[in-house]
Amino acid sequence: MRRESGSYVKLIKNRTKLKRAVAVKREWYSATAMANERVASLTAECATTKATLQEQEDQLWAKEMECKAEGRRAEEARIAKDLRGQIVVSKTEQEELRSKIAELTDDRDKEFKRTEELTASLAEESGKHEGELTD
């Protein structure tokens, strides 16, 4: 009986060990399945995040290009404004120069007329002196 009772105890111990091993194996499979699900979930979340980040980066790049274009437009507007100001100054200077040219032309014409008058007067005086000398 002792031998049988020792076998029975051994049998119970083995059965208990087997139950524990099966329970551990079930827990391991359950934990592995949960880990696989978590990996799949994180992989999907990562892909979604990458797509979102790429979209945001594309939007940021487009906004940056728009800002650069606006900056160029602002610079072009500033240059155009400066050029318009320079044109106004040039036109004013041109009008002043035309006015001076007109004044100088009038002065020259007056001097030329005065020279002609003096030349005519001199010719007349010369003619008188020649007449006096020949008389």
N, CA, C and O atoms as CSV, one atom per row, in Angstrom:
chain,resi,resn,atom,element,x,y,z
A,1,MET,N,N,0.809,-1.166,0.000
A,1,MET,CA,C,0.000,0.000,0.000
A,1,MET,C,C,0.876,1.263,0.000
A,1,MET,O,O,0.548,2.300,-0.576
A,2,ARG,N,N,1.962,1.104,0.657
A,2,ARG,CA,C,2.850,2.224,0.701
A,2,ARG,C,C,3.366,2.584,-0.677
A,2,ARG,O,O,3.515,3.751,-1.041
A,3,ARG,N,N,3.620,1.570,-1.391
A,3,ARG,CA,C,4.109,1.789,-2.731
A,3,ARG,C,C,3.047,2.450,-3.580
A,3,ARG,O,O,3.341,3.340,-4.378
A,4,GLU,N,N,1.848,2.025,-3.412
A,4,GLU,CA,C,0.735,2.585,-4.147
A,4,GLU,C,C,0.463,4.011,-3.689
A,4,GLU,O,O,0.150,4.883,-4.499
A,5,SER,N,N,0.582,4.241,-2.399
A,5,SER,CA,C,0.337,5.592,-1.916
A,5,SER,C,C,1.439,6.525,-2.375
A,5,SER,O,O,1.168,7.698,-2.635
A,6,GLY,N,N,2.677,6.052,-2.485
A,6,GLY,CA,C,3.766,6.866,-2.993
A,6,GLY,C,C,3.543,7.192,-4.451
A,6,GLY,O,O,3.839,8.302,-4.893
A,7,SER,N,N,3.028,6.242,-5.203
A,7,SER,CA,C,2.722,6.467,-6.603
A,7,SER,C,C,1.590,7.461,-6.733
A,7,SER,O,O,1.577,8.326,-7.609
A,8,TYR,N,N,0.627,7.302,-5.814
A,8,TYR,CA,C,-0.524,8.221,-5.882
A,8,TYR,C,C,-0.069,9.653,-5.603
A,8,TYR,O,O,-0.509,10.588,-6.272
A,9,VAL,N,N,0.796,9.818,-4.634
A,9,VAL,CA,C,1.310,11.137,-4.280
A,9,VAL,C,C,2.119,11.691,-5.459
A,9,VAL,O,O,2.026,12.865,-5.816
A,10,LYS,N,N,2.903,10.806,-6.033
A,10,LYS,CA,C,3.691,11.218,-7.205
A,10,LYS,C,C,2.778,11.622,-8.343
A,10,LYS,O,O,3.018,12.618,-9.026
A,11,LEU,N,N,1.748,10.854,-8.536
A,11,LEU,CA,C,0.772,11.130,-9.589
A,11,LEU,C,C,0.106,12.479,-9.361
A,11,LEU,O,O,-0.074,13.248,-10.305
A,12,ILE,N,N,-0.259,12.770,-8.130
A,12,ILE,CA,C,-0.901,14.040,-7.796
A,12,ILE,C,C,0.094,15.177,-8.006
A,12,ILE,O,O,-0.269,16.222,-8.545
A,13,LYS,N,N,1.364,14.982,-7.581
A,13,LYS,CA,C,2.385,16.004,-7.754
A,13,LYS,C,C,2.597,16.290,-9.246
A,13,LYS,O,O,2.680,17.441,-9.675
A,14,ASN,N,N,2.680,15.211,-10.012
A,14,ASN,CA,C,2.875,15.374,-11.461
A,14,ASN,C,C,1.680,16.080,-12.100
A,14,ASN,O,O,1.836,16.939,-12.968
A,15,ARG,N,N,0.523,15.711,-11.665
A,15,ARG,CA,C,-0.706,16.333,-12.191
A,15,ARG,C,C,-0.731,17.812,-11.857
A,15,ARG,O,O,-1.096,18.639,-12.693
A,16,THR,N,N,-0.339,18.147,-10.621
A,16,THR,CA,C,-0.297,19.543,-10.198
A,16,THR,C,C,0.735,20.313,-11.016
A,16,THR,O,O,0.476,21.431,-11.461
A,17,LYS,N,N,1.917,19.702,-11.212
A,17,LYS,CA,C,2.955,20.339,-12.028
A,17,LYS,C,C,2.459,20.548,-13.447
A,17,LYS,O,O,2.695,21.590,-14.059
A,18,LEU,N,N,1.766,19.538,-13.960
A,18,LEU,CA,C,1.233,19.627,-15.322
A,18,LEU,C,C,0.194,20.745,-15.424
A,18,LEU,O,O,0.183,21.494,-16.400
A,19,LYS,N,N,-0.667,20.858,-14.432
A,19,LYS,CA,C,-1.673,21.924,-14.425
A,19,LYS,C,C,-0.994,23.286,-14.377
A,19,LYS,O,O,-1.399,24.213,-15.078
A,20,ARG,N,N,0.060,23.405,-13.530
A,20,ARG,CA,C,0.787,24.655,-13.439
A,20,ARG,C,C,1.457,24.986,-14.781
A,20,ARG,O,O,1.426,26.127,-15.243
A,21,ALA,N,N,2.058,23.966,-15.388
A,21,ALA,CA,C,2.732,24.170,-16.678
A,21,ALA,C,C,1.736,24.590,-17.747
A,21,ALA,O,O,2.026,25.472,-18.556
A,22,VAL,N,N,0.570,23.967,-17.756
A,22,VAL,CA,C,-0.475,24.334,-18.722
A,22,VAL,C,C,-0.952,25.757,-18.446
A,22,VAL,O,O,-1.184,26.525,-19.381
A,23,ALA,N,N,-1.098,26.111,-17.181
A,23,ALA,CA,C,-1.539,27.461,-16.831
A,23,ALA,C,C,-0.480,28.486,-17.259
A,23,ALA,O,O,-0.813,29.541,-17.801
A,24,VAL,N,N,0.811,28.162,-17.009
A,24,VAL,CA,C,1.889,29.062,-17.401
A,24,VAL,C,C,1.918,29.194,-18.917
A,24,VAL,O,O,2.089,30.289,-19.452
A,25,LYS,N,N,1.748,28.064,-19.607
A,25,LYS,CA,C,1.757,28.098,-21.075
A,25,LYS,C,C,0.588,28.930,-21.600
A,25,LYS,O,O,0.755,29.690,-22.554
A,26,ARG,N,N,-0.578,28.799,-20.999
A,26,ARG,CA,C,-1.744,29.602,-21.412
A,26,ARG,C,C,-1.479,31.090,-21.170
A,26,ARG,O,O,-1.799,31.936,-22.005
A,27,GLU,N,N,-0.888,31.391,-20.009
A,27,GLU,CA,C,-0.558,32.779,-19.714
A,27,GLU,C,C,0.448,33.312,-20.729
A,27,GLU,O,O,0.326,34.442,-21.202
A,28,TRP,N,N,1.438,32.494,-21.058
A,28,TRP,CA,C,2.454,32.899,-22.032
A,28,TRP,C,C,1.811,33.170,-23.387
A,28,TRP,O,O,2.092,34.193,-24.011
A,29,TYR,N,N,0.930,32.243,-23.859
A,29,TYR,CA,C,0.230,32.458,-25.133
A,29,TYR,C,C,-0.639,33.707,-25.077
A,29,TYR,O,O,-0.692,34.484,-26.031
A,30,SER,N,N,-1.323,33.889,-23.946
A,30,SER,CA,C,-2.178,35.058,-23.786
A,30,SER,C,C,-1.336,36.346,-23.811
A,30,SER,O,O,-1.704,37.318,-24.471
A,31,ALA,N,N,-0.213,36.345,-23.094
A,31,ALA,CA,C,0.663,37.524,-23.067
A,31,ALA,C,C,1.260,37.772,-24.449
A,31,ALA,O,O,1.379,38.918,-24.883
A,32,THR,N,N,1.637,36.688,-25.143
A,32,THR,CA,C,2.190,36.827,-26.494
A,32,THR,C,C,1.144,37.400,-27.441
A,32,THR,O,O,1.453,38.272,-28.253
A,33,ALA,N,N,-0.082,36.919,-27.345
A,33,ALA,CA,C,-1.163,37.430,-28.197
A,33,ALA,C,C,-1.424,38.898,-27.901
A,33,ALA,O,O,-1.623,39.698,-28.815
A,34,MET,N,N,-1.421,39.249,-26.610
A,34,MET,CA,C,-1.639,40.643,-26.242
A,34,MET,C,C,-0.485,41.516,-26.744
A,34,MET,O,O,-0.706,42.632,-27.215
A,35,ALA,N,N,0.739,41.007,-26.643
A,35,ALA,CA,C,1.898,41.763,-27.129
A,35,ALA,C,C,1.816,41.940,-28.641
A,35,ALA,O,O,2.112,43.016,-29.160
A,36,ASN,N,N,1.413,40.878,-29.350
A,36,ASN,CA,C,1.263,40.977,-30.813
A,36,ASN,C,C,0.188,41.987,-31.193
A,36,ASN,O,O,0.354,42.752,-32.143
A,37,GLU,N,N,-0.911,41.988,-30.451
A,37,GLU,CA,C,-1.971,42.970,-30.701
A,37,GLU,C,C,-1.453,44.378,-30.442
A,37,GLU,O,O,-1.733,45.300,-31.209
A,38,ARG,N,N,-0.702,44.539,-29.367
A,38,ARG,CA,C,-0.153,45.854,-29.022
A,38,ARG,C,C,0.841,46.316,-30.095
A,38,ARG,O,O,0.859,47.492,-30.457
A,39,VAL,N,N,1.671,45.387,-30.605
A,39,VAL,CA,C,2.619,45.717,-31.669
A,39,VAL,C,C,1.859,46.155,-32.915
A,39,VAL,O,O,2.215,47.148,-33.548
A,40,ALA,N,N,0.808,45.410,-33.266
A,40,ALA,CA,C,0.007,45.771,-34.448
A,40,ALA,C,C,-0.644,47.134,-34.248
A,40,ALA,O,O,-0.669,47.951,-35.169
A,41,SER,N,N,-1.169,47.384,-33.059
A,41,SER,CA,C,-1.807,48.660,-32.759
A,41,SER,C,C,-0.791,49.805,-32.844
A,41,SER,O,O,-1.075,50.845,-33.437
A,42,LEU,N,N,0.387,49.611,-32.255
A,42,LEU,CA,C,1.419,50.647,-32.290
A,42,LEU,C,C,1.942,50.864,-33.703
A,42,LEU,O,O,2.253,51.994,-34.081
A,43,THR,N,N,2.044,49.793,-34.488
A,43,THR,CA,C,2.485,49.917,-35.878
A,43,THR,C,C,1.491,50.752,-36.673
A,43,THR,O,O,1.885,51.627,-37.444
A,44,ALA,N,N,0.194,50.481,-36.483
A,44,ALA,CA,C,-0.841,51.256,-37.178
A,44,ALA,C,C,-0.816,52.714,-36.719
A,44,ALA,O,O,-0.940,53.629,-37.533
A,45,GLU,N,N,-0.654,52.924,-35.412
A,45,GLU,CA,C,-0.590,54.279,-34.875
A,45,GLU,C,C,0.631,55.016,-35.420
A,45,GLU,O,O,0.546,56.202,-35.741
A,46,CYS,N,N,1.750,54.331,-35.526
A,46,CYS,CA,C,2.972,54.919,-36.061
A,46,CYS,C,C,2.774,55.321,-37.518
A,46,CYS,O,O,3.175,56.412,-37.923
A,47,ALA,N,N,2.156,54.443,-38.307
A,47,ALA,CA,C,1.906,54.755,-39.722
A,47,ALA,C,C,0.994,55.970,-39.845
A,47,ALA,O,O,1.226,56.839,-40.685
A,48,THR,N,N,-0.035,56.032,-39.018
A,48,THR,CA,C,-0.959,57.165,-39.040
A,48,THR,C,C,-0.230,58.446,-38.658
A,48,THR,O,O,-0.414,59.488,-39.286
A,49,THR,N,N,0.601,58.357,-37.617
A,49,THR,CA,C,1.364,59.525,-37.169
A,49,THR,C,C,2.333,59.988,-38.245
A,49,THR,O,O,2.480,61.186,-38.485
A,50,LYS,N,N,3.000,59.024,-38.900
A,50,LYS,CA,C,3.920,59.385,-39.987
A,50,LYS,C,C,3.181,60.098,-41.106
A,50,LYS,O,O,3.665,61.104,-41.626
A,51,ALA,N,N,2.003,59.584,-41.487
A,51,ALA,CA,C,1.217,60.216,-42.547
A,51,ALA,C,C,0.800,61.622,-42.143
A,51,ALA,O,O,0.856,62.549,-42.951
A,52,THR,N,N,0.380,61.779,-40.886
A,52,THR,CA,C,-0.024,63.095,-40.384
A,52,THR,C,C,1.163,64.052,-40.391
A,52,THR,O,O,1.037,65.205,-40.804
A,53,LEU,N,N,2.313,63.572,-39.933
A,53,LEU,CA,C,3.503,64.416,-39.913
A,53,LEU,C,C,3.926,64.804,-41.326
A,53,LEU,O,O,4.336,65.940,-41.563
A,54,GLN,N,N,3.826,63.863,-42.265
A,54,GLN,CA,C,4.184,64.179,-43.657
A,54,GLN,C,C,3.239,65.237,-44.223
A,54,GLN,O,O,3.666,66.150,-44.930
A,55,GLU,N,N,1.967,65.105,-43.908
A,55,GLU,CA,C,0.979,66.090,-44.366
A,55,GLU,C,C,1.271,67.466,-43.762
A,55,GLU,O,O,1.212,68.480,-44.457
A,56,GLN,N,N,1.582,67.494,-42.470
A,56,GLN,CA,C,1.907,68.758,-41.815
A,56,GLN,C,C,3.189,69.352,-42.389
A,56,GLN,O,O,3.295,70.567,-42.557
A,57,GLU,N,N,4.159,68.495,-42.689
A,57,GLU,CA,C,5.406,68.984,-43.282
A,57,GLU,C,C,5.143,69.569,-44.665
A,57,GLU,O,O,5.704,70.606,-45.020
A,58,ASP,N,N,4.289,68.903,-45.449
A,58,ASP,CA,C,3.934,69.425,-46.770
A,58,ASP,C,C,3.227,70.775,-46.651
A,58,ASP,O,O,3.501,71.694,-47.422
A,59,GLN,N,N,2.317,70.889,-45.680
A,59,GLN,CA,C,1.617,72.153,-45.468
A,59,GLN,C,C,2.590,73.243,-45.039
A,59,GLN,O,O,2.500,74.381,-45.498
A,60,LEU,N,N,3.518,72.890,-44.159
A,60,LEU,CA,C,4.520,73.848,-43.696
A,60,LEU,C,C,5.396,74.307,-44.852
A,60,LEU,O,O,5.696,75.495,-44.971
A,61,TRP,N,N,5.807,73.377,-45.703
A,61,TRP,CA,C,6.632,73.713,-46.856
A,61,TRP,C,C,5.870,74.645,-47.799
A,61,TRP,O,O,6.425,75.627,-48.293
A,62,ALA,N,N,4.586,74.329,-48.046
A,62,ALA,CA,C,3.767,75.183,-48.913
A,62,ALA,C,C,3.634,76.584,-48.308
A,62,ALA,O,O,3.721,77.582,-49.023
A,63,LYS,N,N,3.425,76.654,-46.998
A,63,LYS,CA,C,3.303,77.945,-46.315
A,63,LYS,C,C,4.622,78.712,-46.402
A,63,LYS,O,O,4.629,79.927,-46.597
A,64,GLU,N,N,5.730,78.000,-46.257
A,64,GLU,CA,C,7.037,78.642,-46.351
A,64,GLU,C,C,7.251,79.220,-47.751
A,64,GLU,O,O,7.748,80.337,-47.896
A,65,MET,N,N,6.876,78.462,-48.772
A,65,MET,CA,C,7.006,78.948,-50.148
A,65,MET,C,C,6.108,80.167,-50.373
A,65,MET,O,O,6.487,81.113,-51.063
A,66,GLU,N,N,4.913,80.127,-49.780
A,66,GLU,CA,C,3.979,81.254,-49.899
A,66,GLU,C,C,4.569,82.499,-49.225
A,66,GLU,O,O,4.481,83.606,-49.755
A,67,CYS,N,N,5.168,82.299,-48.054
A,67,CYS,CA,C,5.786,83.419,-47.337
A,67,CYS,C,C,6.957,83.993,-48.134
A,67,CYS,O,O,7.133,85.210,-48.204
A,68,LYS,N,N,7.749,83.112,-48.730
A,68,LYS,CA,C,8.861,83.597,-49.548
A,68,LYS,C,C,8.328,84.387,-50.734
A,68,LYS,O,O,8.876,85.433,-51.080
A,69,ALA,N,N,7.247,83.888,-51.367
A,69,ALA,CA,C,6.657,84.598,-52.502
A,69,ALA,C,C,6.122,85.952,-52.045
A,69,ALA,O,O,6.291,86.956,-52.737
A,70,GLU,N,N,5.476,85.976,-50.880
A,70,GLU,CA,C,4.966,87.245,-50.359
A,70,GLU,C,C,6.110,88.195,-50.048
A,70,GLU,O,O,6.008,89.400,-50.275
A,71,GLY,N,N,7.194,87.649,-49.530
A,71,GLY,CA,C,8.371,88.471,-49.240
A,71,GLY,C,C,8.943,89.069,-50.511
A,71,GLY,O,O,9.337,90.235,-50.540
A,72,ARG,N,N,8.985,88.248,-51.579
A,72,ARG,CA,C,9.470,88.761,-52.863
A,72,ARG,C,C,8.527,89.830,-53.393
A,72,ARG,O,O,8.964,90.858,-53.910
A,73,ARG,N,N,7.219,89.573,-53.259
A,73,ARG,CA,C,6.251,90.568,-53.726
A,73,ARG,C,C,6.389,91.865,-52.944
A,73,ARG,O,O,6.311,92.950,-53.521
A,74,ALA,N,N,6.593,91.762,-51.641
A,74,ALA,CA,C,6.766,92.966,-50.816
A,74,ALA,C,C,8.036,93.701,-51.231
A,74,ALA,O,O,8.048,94.928,-51.325
A,75,GLU,N,N,9.107,92.944,-51.479
A,75,GLU,CA,C,10.361,93.559,-51.914
A,75,GLU,C,C,10.177,94.223,-53.279
A,75,GLU,O,O,10.661,95.333,-53.502
A,76,GLU,N,N,9.476,93.540,-54.193
A,76,GLU,CA,C,9.217,94.120,-55.516
A,76,GLU,C,C,8.364,95.384,-55.397
A,76,GLU,O,O,8.590,96.360,-56.113
A,77,ALA,N,N,7.384,95.362,-54.491
A,77,ALA,CA,C,6.539,96.548,-54.291
A,77,ALA,C,C,7.377,97.702,-53.746
A,77,ALA,O,O,7.215,98.848,-54.167
A,78,ARG,N,N,8.281,97.393,-52.802
A,78,ARG,CA,C,9.153,98.425,-52.254
A,78,ARG,C,C,10.066,98.996,-53.340
A,78,ARG,O,O,10.265,100.209,-53.414
A,79,ILE,N,N,10.616,98.125,-54.176
A,79,ILE,CA,C,11.486,98.577,-55.260
A,79,ILE,C,C,10.693,99.431,-56.244
A,79,ILE,O,O,11.172,100.470,-56.696
A,80,ALA,N,N,9.468,98.986,-56.576
A,80,ALA,CA,C,8.629,99.754,-57.493
A,80,ALA,C,C,8.316,101.133,-56.911
A,80,ALA,O,O,8.333,102.132,-57.630
A,81,LYS,N,N,8.034,101.183,-55.621
A,81,LYS,CA,C,7.752,102.464,-54.972
A,81,LYS,C,C,8.984,103.368,-55.038
A,81,LYS,O,O,8.870,104.556,-55.340
A,82,ASP,N,N,10.157,102.805,-54.756
A,82,ASP,CA,C,11.399,103.580,-54.839
A,82,ASP,C,C,11.620,104.098,-56.255
A,82,ASP,O,O,12.003,105.251,-56.454
A,83,LEU,N,N,11.374,103.229,-57.237
A,83,LEU,CA,C,11.563,103.642,-58.635
A,83,LEU,C,C,10.591,104.750,-59.023
A,83,LEU,O,O,10.965,105.688,-59.727
A,84,ARG,N,N,9.331,104.644,-58.560
A,84,ARG,CA,C,8.362,105.705,-58.848
A,84,ARG,C,C,8.832,107.025,-58.245
A,84,ARG,O,O,8.720,108.082,-58.867
A,85,GLY,N,N,9.365,106.945,-57.015
A,85,GLY,CA,C,9.903,108.158,-56.383
A,85,GLY,C,C,11.065,108.729,-57.184
A,85,GLY,O,O,11.159,109.945,-57.352
A,86,GLN,N,N,11.949,107.872,-57.678
A,86,GLN,CA,C,13.073,108.325,-58.483
A,86,GLN,C,C,12.599,108.932,-59.799
A,86,GLN,O,O,13.181,109.900,-60.288
A,87,ILE,N,N,11.538,108.359,-60.372
A,87,ILE,CA,C,10.977,108.901,-61.619
A,87,ILE,C,C,10.441,110.305,-61.380
A,87,ILE,O,O,10.671,111.207,-62.186
A,88,VAL,N,N,9.724,110.492,-60.268
A,88,VAL,CA,C,9.186,111.817,-59.941
A,88,VAL,C,C,10.327,112.821,-59.777
A,88,VAL,O,O,10.260,113.939,-60.289
A,89,VAL,N,N,11.379,112.411,-59.056
A,89,VAL,CA,C,12.531,113.303,-58.860
A,89,VAL,C,C,13.170,113.613,-60.205
A,89,VAL,O,O,13.516,114.763,-60.478
A,90,SER,N,N,13.331,112.593,-61.051
A,90,SER,CA,C,13.943,112.802,-62.374
A,90,SER,C,C,13.100,113.746,-63.230
A,90,SER,O,O,13.638,114.610,-63.922
A,91,LYS,N,N,11.778,113.578,-63.181
A,91,LYS,CA,C,10.910,114.470,-63.960
A,91,LYS,C,C,11.029,115.904,-63.460
A,91,LYS,O,O,11.059,116.843,-64.255
A,92,THR,N,N,11.097,116.071,-62.139
A,92,THR,CA,C,11.250,117.408,-61.573
A,92,THR,C,C,12.575,118.014,-62.029
A,92,THR,O,O,12.630,119.170,-62.449
A,93,GLU,N,N,13.645,117.213,-61.940
A,93,GLU,CA,C,14.950,117.708,-62.386
A,93,GLU,C,C,14.932,118.028,-63.875
A,93,GLU,O,O,15.527,119.013,-64.314
A,94,GLN,N,N,14.247,117.191,-64.649
A,94,GLN,CA,C,14.151,117.415,-66.091
A,94,GLN,C,C,13.430,118.728,-66.381
A,94,GLN,O,O,13.849,119.487,-67.256
A,95,GLU,N,N,12.353,118.998,-65.656
A,95,GLU,CA,C,11.622,120.253,-65.843
A,95,GLU,C,C,12.483,121.449,-65.459
A,95,GLU,O,O,12.470,122.478,-66.135
A,96,GLU,N,N,13.234,121.305,-64.364
A,96,GLU,CA,C,14.120,122.394,-63.953
A,96,GLU,C,C,15.179,122.652,-65.022
A,96,GLU,O,O,15.486,123.800,-65.342
A,97,LEU,N,N,15.736,121.564,-65.574
A,97,LEU,CA,C,16.743,121.716,-66.627
A,97,LEU,C,C,16.148,122.360,-67.882
A,97,LEU,O,O,16.784,123.204,-68.513
A,98,ARG,N,N,14.942,121.963,-68.235
A,98,ARG,CA,C,14.283,122.576,-69.397
A,98,ARG,C,C,14.080,124.073,-69.169
A,98,ARG,O,O,14.278,124.898,-70.061
A,99,SER,N,N,13.675,124.389,-67.933
A,99,SER,CA,C,13.468,125.792,-67.594
A,99,SER,C,C,14.779,126.562,-67.704
A,99,SER,O,O,14.804,127.660,-68.259
A,100,LYS,N,N,15.869,126.000,-67.181
A,100,LYS,CA,C,17.176,126.655,-67.283
A,100,LYS,C,C,17.617,126.786,-68.734
A,100,LYS,O,O,18.166,127.812,-69.137
A,101,ILE,N,N,17.367,125.724,-69.525
A,101,ILE,CA,C,17.727,125.785,-70.955
A,101,ILE,C,C,16.957,126.895,-71.636
A,101,ILE,O,O,17.515,127.634,-72.447
A,102,ALA,N,N,15.660,127.020,-71.309
A,102,ALA,CA,C,14.846,128.080,-71.908
A,102,ALA,C,C,15.388,129.450,-71.513
A,102,ALA,O,O,15.497,130.344,-72.351
A,103,GLU,N,N,15.730,129.613,-70.217
A,103,GLU,CA,C,16.286,130.888,-69.758
A,103,GLU,C,C,17.605,131.195,-70.462
A,103,GLU,O,O,17.832,132.314,-70.921
A,104,LEU,N,N,18.471,130.183,-70.539
A,104,LEU,CA,C,19.762,130.377,-71.197
A,104,LEU,C,C,19.599,130.666,-72.688
A,104,LEU,O,O,20.341,131.465,-73.260
A,105,THR,N,N,18.622,130.009,-73.307
A,105,THR,CA,C,18.354,130.276,-74.726
A,105,THR,C,C,17.873,131.709,-74.903
A,105,THR,O,O,18.305,132.399,-75.826
A,106,ASP,N,N,16.979,132.162,-74.024
A,106,ASP,CA,C,16.504,133.544,-74.089
A,106,ASP,C,C,17.664,134.512,-73.889
A,106,ASP,O,O,17.798,135.495,-74.618
A,107,ASP,N,N,18.509,134.223,-72.884
A,107,ASP,CA,C,19.671,135.080,-72.636
A,107,ASP,C,C,20.587,135.099,-73.858
A,107,ASP,O,O,21.060,136.161,-74.264
A,108,ARG,N,N,20.836,133.928,-74.443
A,108,ARG,CA,C,21.698,133.846,-75.619
A,108,ARG,C,C,21.095,134.638,-76.787
A,108,ARG,O,O,21.794,135.377,-77.481
A,109,ASP,N,N,19.776,134.466,-76.987
A,109,ASP,CA,C,19.115,135.202,-78.067
A,109,ASP,C,C,19.213,136.714,-77.839
A,109,ASP,O,O,19.441,137.477,-78.778
A,110,LYS,N,N,19.038,137.139,-76.574
A,110,LYS,CA,C,19.157,138.570,-76.258
A,110,LYS,C,C,20.574,139.046,-76.524
A,110,LYS,O,O,20.783,140.108,-77.109
A,111,GLU,N,N,21.562,138.240,-76.083
A,111,GLU,CA,C,22.960,138.606,-76.313
A,111,GLU,C,C,23.266,138.634,-77.819
A,111,GLU,O,O,23.970,139.520,-78.304
A,112,PHE,N,N,22.727,137.655,-78.541
A,112,PHE,CA,C,22.945,137.603,-79.973
A,112,PHE,C,C,22.342,138.839,-80.655
A,112,PHE,O,O,22.955,139.445,-81.534
A,113,LYS,N,N,21.111,139.197,-80.218
A,113,LYS,CA,C,20.452,140.390,-80.771
A,113,LYS,C,C,21.262,141.626,-80.419
A,113,LYS,O,O,21.472,142.500,-81.260
A,114,ARG,N,N,21.717,141.695,-79.173
A,114,ARG,CA,C,22.527,142.836,-78.742
A,114,ARG,C,C,23.823,142.891,-79.557
A,114,ARG,O,O,24.269,143.968,-79.954
A,115,THR,N,N,24.428,141.709,-79.805
A,115,THR,CA,C,25.650,141.668,-80.618
A,115,THR,C,C,25.374,142.154,-82.022
A,115,THR,O,O,26.182,142.894,-82.584
A,116,GLU,N,N,24.242,141.756,-82.611
A,116,GLU,CA,C,23.877,142.208,-83.954
A,116,GLU,C,C,23.673,143.720,-83.965
A,116,GLU,O,O,24.093,144.415,-84.890
A,117,GLU,N,N,23.005,144.220,-82.896
A,117,GLU,CA,C,22.785,145.666,-82.803
A,117,GLU,C,C,24.122,146.400,-82.698
A,117,GLU,O,O,24.353,147.408,-83.366
A,118,LEU,N,N,25.000,145.862,-81.835
A,118,LEU,CA,C,26.304,146.488,-81.680
A,118,LEU,C,C,27.123,146.409,-82.975
A,118,LEU,O,O,27.827,147.348,-83.345
A,119,THR,N,N,27.009,145.265,-83.647
A,119,THR,CA,C,27.733,145.106,-84.910
A,119,THR,C,C,27.197,146.087,-85.944
A,119,THR,O,O,27.967,146.706,-86.677
A,120,ALA,N,N,25.876,146.228,-86.002
A,120,ALA,CA,C,25.270,147.182,-86.938
A,120,ALA,C,C,25.669,148.596,-86.562
A,120,ALA,O,O,25.987,149.401,-87.437
A,121,SER,N,N,25.657,148.910,-85.281
A,121,SER,CA,C,26.039,150.240,-84.822
A,121,SER,C,C,27.500,150.496,-85.131
A,121,SER,O,O,27.869,151.593,-85.549
A,122,LEU,N,N,28.329,149.491,-84.926
A,122,LEU,CA,C,29.742,149.617,-85.208
A,122,LEU,C,C,29.971,149.805,-86.706
A,122,LEU,O,O,30.818,150.597,-87.121
A,123,ALA,N,N,29.214,149.076,-87.501
A,123,ALA,CA,C,29.347,149.216,-88.951
A,123,ALA,C,C,28.914,150.614,-89.369
A,123,ALA,O,O,29.532,151.222,-90.244
A,124,GLU,N,N,27.880,151.115,-88.761
A,124,GLU,CA,C,27.390,152.458,-89.070
A,124,GLU,C,C,28.427,153.504,-88.660
A,124,GLU,O,O,28.723,154.428,-89.418
A,125,GLU,N,N,28.972,153.348,-87.458
A,125,GLU,CA,C,30.001,154.275,-86.972
A,125,GLU,C,C,31.249,154.191,-87.857
A,125,GLU,O,O,31.881,155.197,-88.178
A,126,SER,N,N,31.569,152.983,-88.228
A,126,SER,CA,C,32.731,152.792,-89.091
A,126,SER,C,C,32.515,153.468,-90.427
A,126,SER,O,O,33.421,154.091,-90.982
A,127,GLY,N,N,31.290,153.334,-90.939
A,127,GLY,CA,C,30.955,153.983,-92.198
A,127,GLY,C,C,31.047,155.492,-92.062
A,127,GLY,O,O,31.499,156.165,-92.988
A,128,LYS,N,N,30.635,156.030,-90.944
A,128,LYS,CA,C,30.700,157.473,-90.711
A,128,LYS,C,C,32.152,157.910,-90.674
A,128,LYS,O,O,32.516,158.920,-91.276
A,129,HIS,N,N,32.987,157.148,-89.966
A,129,HIS,CA,C,34.402,157.504,-89.863
A,129,HIS,C,C,35.088,157.392,-91.210
A,129,HIS,O,O,35.953,158.199,-91.549
A,130,GLU,N,N,34.702,156.403,-91.960
A,130,GLU,CA,C,35.302,156.260,-93.288
A,130,GLU,C,C,34.886,157.452,-94.155
A,130,GLU,O,O,35.680,157.992,-94.926
A,131,GLY,N,N,33.625,157.839,-94.005
A,131,GLY,CA,C,33.134,158.985,-94.745
A,131,GLY,C,C,33.852,160.254,-94.322
A,131,GLY,O,O,34.156,161.094,-95.168
A,132,GLU,N,N,34.122,160.409,-93.078
A,132,GLU,CA,C,34.819,161.572,-92.576
A,132,GLU,C,C,36.257,161.546,-93.023
A,132,GLU,O,O,36.845,162.587,-93.314
A,133,LEU,N,N,36.811,160.387,-93.076
A,133,LEU,CA,C,38.205,160.288,-93.514
A,133,LEU,C,C,38.336,160.507,-94.995
A,133,LEU,O,O,39.351,161.041,-95.443
A,134,THR,N,N,37.410,160.141,-95.728
A,134,THR,CA,C,37.489,160.347,-97.183
A,134,THR,C,C,37.102,161.747,-97.540
A,134,THR,O,O,37.481,162.216,-98.613
A,135,ASP,N,N,36.404,162.414,-96.746
A,135,ASP,CA,C,36.030,163.806,-97.049
A,135,ASP,C,C,37.117,164.674,-96.852
A,135,ASP,O,O,36.989,165.880,-97.058
